[in-house]
Amino acid sequence: MMVDRIYSDKEIVSILKWGAKLGELSWTEIAIEVNKECNSDRTVTAIRKKYSDLIENQKIQGNANKEITSNVTKTFDEEKGTGDFVGRIVQDAKEPRTLEYLLKKYDIDLEVWEPVTYTIGEWEVAIANEEVNRVCATVRVKLNKRKVTEISTKELLEVIKATMEREVKPLVVKIPERKTLNKNIVINMNVLEAHIGKLVWSGDTDYANYDSKIAVECIKKIIRDIVIIQDYVKADRIVLPVGGDFLNGEGMEGSTTQGTIQMNDGRYKKLYRTALDVWELIIATFKEHFNYLDFLVVEGNHDRTTSFYLYEHLYRRYQDDKQCNFEESLTATQVYHWGDNVLFFNHNDGGKAKNKRKLGTYAYRYPQEWGASKNRIAFENHEHHYELTGKDENGITRYILPAICPVDDWHNGEHYVGANPSQAIFVIDKNDGVVLQKNIYFDDIFMKHTDRQRTVTLRK
């Protein structure tokens, strides 16, 4: 999220201290330590840029001739069949930057070891007396020892005999694919209906304060809880819907798409940057815990155009990342087929009659996904409360999902109260559908930031 660009002396010392551990720690981990030590809320990008600026200033002040060298560590556990390759790598700008090249350069035998997960962060560094900047990269690679299928002596002799009788060709032994995560499980994070920018005062509602900083704190709790869930279920991939009133308004006035004025705590440029920072944190974190991140866009009634801008921005940024997959469809209803499941995502802001018609058209509009599935599940938002309906006449299990934000002055005045803000996370089995649901609540965060509560007087 966007914060004050002025750094205190304590923050500068902390950034230099933890930045020196680059290689041992990722930038995400460094940012967590700096923010915890300084009680701040800087983004990963901001801390990384500040560290780069500080190092550049040191060079200008007299350290320009200090050689910047690579510093990598390789560890292997032959018994467990695992390995780690971490550290800082300095390259000439003309050198290849592929993972295969880096592993071969540092003598990792790819016939023995295979990369399972990896992260690579790059930045350029100016060196005194050199016209072209060097490229620095932090690398973290998890390795697994390749397992070769054993062949009995009899089978081997038969293969050799058959081969010699026909034509001498290399003997190809198929290497089994490593299954570190469960390919039969996916986690659905669902739309983050955070309404970033919404400004709520507890004095208007007798409940909780809310602004963009509190919204980001709630989303960070969601990220942490999903990582905890993932440690238990070990899902291969996670579904990440973008949009769906992630932002509270759009345009210069910060109103809804239809022009309804909103009470926001910042200008549209600041709030959009906050949204990007949050998604950068989501992606950086989940890339370390899932094999694949599947994105789709769900337009909301508060941020219909901004949802598209945000999704397109993420697509252009991560389209070449092999862990990130983006749905091409940009329609109001998004469809995600997986195994015996088809998931429908729609913001559900068209009114009861329209939504009833909408559910009845899914089999007609998406016949292939419908016919290939036995579990048909609709995830909808907008109503700011949780509701599960059984399979209706259309054969769909429908979830109406809650919002992250607390009730504001307008909703309170219209008596839309009683719903507990939360985020519903679903674990879905490839064949059996939803097998686990976790609702994440934010009362601890709201109470920490609420300056007043309703005084209760009971009279006899």
Secondary structure as the mmCIF struct_conf table of DSSP 4:
data_model
#
loop_
_struct_conf.conf_type_id
_struct_conf.id
_struct_conf.beg_label_comp_id
_struct_conf.beg_label_asym_id
_struct_conf.beg_label_seq_id
_struct_conf.end_label_comp_id
_struct_conf.end_label_asym_id
_struct_conf.end_label_seq_id
BEND BEND1 ARG A 5 ARG A 5
HELX_LH_PP_P HELX_LH_PP_P1 ILE A 6 SER A 8
HELX_RH_AL_P HELX_RH_AL_P1 ASP A 9 GLY A 19
TURN_TY1_P TURN_TY1_P1 ALA A 20 LYS A 21
STRN STRN1 LEU A 22 LEU A 22
TURN_TY1_P TURN_TY1_P2 GLY A 23 GLU A 24
STRN STRN2 LEU A 25 LEU A 25
HELX_RH_AL_P HELX_RH_AL_P2 TRP A 27 CYS A 38
TURN_TY1_P TURN_TY1_P3 ASN A 39 ASN A 39
HELX_RH_AL_P HELX_RH_AL_P3 VAL A 44 GLN A 58
HELX_RH_PI_P HELX_RH_PI_P1 LYS A 59 ASN A 63
TURN_TY1_P TURN_TY1_P4 ALA A 64 ASN A 65
BEND BEND2 LYS A 66 LYS A 66
HELX_LH_PP_P HELX_LH_PP_P2 GLU A 67 ILE A 68
STRN STRN3 ASN A 71 ASP A 77
TURN_TY1_P TURN_TY1_P5 GLU A 78 GLY A 81
STRN STRN4 THR A 82 GLN A 91
TURN_TY1_P TURN_TY1_P6 ALA A 93 LYS A 94
BEND BEND3 GLU A 95 GLU A 95
HELX_RH_AL_P HELX_RH_AL_P4 LEU A 99 LYS A 105
TURN_TY1_P TURN_TY1_P7 TYR A 106 ASP A 107
TURN_TY1_P TURN_TY1_P8 LEU A 110 VAL A 112
STRN STRN5 TRP A 113 VAL A 125
TURN_TY1_P TURN_TY1_P9 ALA A 128 ASN A 129
BEND BEND4 GLU A 131 VAL A 132
STRN STRN6 ARG A 134 LYS A 145
HELX_LH_PP_P HELX_LH_PP_P3 VAL A 148 GLU A 150
HELX_RH_AL_P HELX_RH_AL_P5 THR A 153 ARG A 166
HELX_LH_PP_P HELX_LH_PP_P4 PRO A 170 VAL A 172
HELX_LH_PP_P HELX_LH_PP_P5 LYS A 174 ARG A 178
BEND BEND5 THR A 180 LEU A 181
STRN STRN7 ASN A 182 ASN A 188
STRN STRN8 ILE A 196 ILE A 196
TURN_TY1_P TURN_TY1_P10 GLY A 197 GLY A 197
STRN STRN9 LYS A 198 LYS A 198
STRN STRN10 VAL A 200 VAL A 200
HELX_RH_AL_P HELX_RH_AL_P6 SER A 202 THR A 205
BEND BEND6 ASP A 206 TYR A 207
STRN STRN11 TYR A 210 TYR A 210
HELX_RH_AL_P HELX_RH_AL_P7 SER A 212 VAL A 233
STRN STRN12 ALA A 235 GLY A 243
BEND BEND7 GLY A 244 PHE A 246
STRN STRN13 LEU A 247 LEU A 247
BEND BEND8 ASN A 248 ASN A 248
STRN STRN14 GLU A 250 GLU A 250
TURN_TY1_P TURN_TY1_P11 GLY A 251 GLY A 254
STRN STRN15 SER A 255 SER A 255
TURN_TY1_P TURN_TY1_P12 THR A 257 GLN A 258
STRN STRN16 ASN A 264 ASN A 264
BEND BEND9 ASP A 265 GLY A 266
HELX_RH_AL_P HELX_RH_AL_P8 TYR A 268 PHE A 286
TURN_TY1_P TURN_TY1_P13 LYS A 287 HIS A 289
BEND BEND10 ASN A 291 ASN A 291
STRN STRN17 TYR A 292 VAL A 298
BEND BEND11 ASN A 301 ASP A 303
HELX_RH_AL_P HELX_RH_AL_P9 ARG A 304 TYR A 318
TURN_TY1_P TURN_TY1_P14 GLN A 319 ASP A 320
TURN_TY1_P TURN_TY1_P15 LYS A 322 GLN A 323
STRN STRN18 CYS A 324 PHE A 326
BEND BEND12 THR A 331 THR A 333
STRN STRN19 GLN A 334 TRP A 338
TURN_TY1_P TURN_TY1_P16 GLY A 339 ASP A 340
STRN STRN20 ASN A 341 ASN A 346
BEND BEND13 GLY A 350 GLY A 350
HELX_RH_AL_P HELX_RH_AL_P10 LYS A 352 ARG A 365
BEND BEND14 TYR A 366 TYR A 366
HELX_RH_AL_P HELX_RH_AL_P11 PRO A 367 GLY A 371
TURN_TY1_P TURN_TY1_P17 ALA A 372 ALA A 372
BEND BEND15 LYS A 374 LYS A 374
STRN STRN21 ASN A 375 GLU A 380
BEND BEND16 HIS A 382 GLU A 383
BEND BEND17 HIS A 385 HIS A 385
STRN STRN22 GLU A 387 THR A 389
TURN_TY1_P TURN_TY1_P18 GLU A 393 ASN A 394
BEND BEND18 GLY A 395 GLY A 395
STRN STRN23 THR A 397 ILE A 400
BEND BEND19 ILE A 404 CYS A 405
HELX_LH_PP_P HELX_LH_PP_P6 PRO A 406 VAL A 407
HELX_RH_AL_P HELX_RH_AL_P12 ASP A 409 GLY A 413
TURN_TY1_P TURN_TY1_P19 GLU A 414 HIS A 415
STRN STRN24 SER A 422 ASP A 429
TURN_TY1_P TURN_TY1_P20 LYS A 430 ASP A 432
STRN STRN25 GLY A 433 TYR A 441
HELX_RH_AL_P HELX_RH_AL_P13 ASP A 443 HIS A 449
HELX_LH_PP_P HELX_LH_PP_P7 ARG A 454 VAL A 456
#
